[in-house]
Amino acid sequence: MSTADYWHHLYKCPYMYYTEKSRIHCENGTRIVFYHKNECHKYIHTYCCDRWHQCNIAKMLEEHYDYELFKEKGNTETDGSKDDPTDQGHGEVLG
């Protein structure tokens, strides 16, 4: 993704939407607000430009979209198999 905004960086994160002086807006309404604009700039340079795959927000959005794709393919049953992205290894819930 290439975007020109307040910081005028080349963003590589596919989930980055836009930035302001002290805010980063990502897809799905997710945003980070910084107290100082220098902290925002450092975060953008580290995670939005180069190492976006290490950003916790990008990881969360990637898992969300993977799960949505999983559901679209008709895999709505959760049987605990290793192909189920919702299986967190917590065992069965008995009710």
C-alpha positions in Angstrom: 0.0 0.0 0.0 1.3 3.4 -0.9 -0.2 6.4 0.8 0.8 10.1 1.2 -0.4 11.8 4.3 0.9 13.7 7.3 4.2 11.8 7.6 4.8 11.2 3.8 6.1 7.7 4.1 5.8 4.7 1.8 3.6 2.4 3.9 3.9 -1.4 3.3 1.3 -2.5 5.7 -1.8 -3.7 3.9 -4.0 -2.8 6.9 -2.8 0.8 7.2 -5.6 3.3 6.3 -4.2 6.8 7.1 -2.3 8.8 9.7 -2.5 12.1 11.4 0.1 14.0 13.5 -0.3 11.6 16.5 -2.7 8.9 15.3 -2.5 5.9 13.1 -5.8 4.6 11.6 -6.0 1.0 10.4 -8.7 -1.0 8.7 -11.8 -2.0 10.5 -11.8 1.2 12.6 -8.7 0.3 14.6 -6.5 3.2 15.6 -3.6 4.0 17.9 -3.3 7.4 19.6 0.1 8.7 20.8 0.7 11.4 23.4 3.7 12.7 21.4 3.9 12.9 17.7 7.6 11.6 17.8 6.3 8.3 19.3 3.8 8.1 16.4 6.5 8.7 13.9 8.8 6.0 15.4 5.9 3.5 15.5 5.0 4.2 11.8 8.6 3.9 10.7 9.1 0.7 12.6 5.8 -1.2 11.9 3.8 0.5 9.1 6.7 0.9 6.7 9.1 -2.0 7.1 8.1 -4.7 9.7 4.3 -4.6 9.5 4.1 -8.4 9.9 5.4 -7.9 13.5 2.7 -5.4 14.4 0.1 -6.8 16.8 -2.7 -4.9 15.1 -1.7 -6.3 11.7 -1.6 -9.8 13.2 -5.0 -9.4 14.7 -6.5 -8.1 11.5 -4.8 -10.9 9.5 -6.3 -13.5 11.8 -9.7 -11.9 11.6 -9.7 -11.9 7.8 -8.3 -15.5 7.7 -11.2 -16.6 9.9 -13.8 -14.7 7.8 -12.3 -16.5 4.7 -12.5 -19.8 6.6 -16.2 -19.2 7.3 -16.9 -18.2 3.7 -15.6 -21.5 2.5 -18.3 -23.3 4.5 -16.2 -24.4 7.4 -18.6 -23.3 10.1 -18.3 -26.5 12.2 -15.5 -26.5 14.7 -14.4 -30.0 15.4 -11.1 -29.3 17.0 -9.1 -30.3 14.0 -5.8 -28.6 13.2 -7.4 -26.9 10.2 -9.7 -24.9 12.6 -8.3 -21.4 13.3 -10.7 -21.0 16.2 -9.3 -24.0 18.1 -7.2 -22.5 20.9 -6.4 -25.8 22.5 -8.6 -25.3 25.5 -10.4 -28.6 25.3 -14.2 -29.1 25.2 -16.8 -27.0 26.9 -19.2 -29.1 28.7 -22.6 -27.7 29.4 
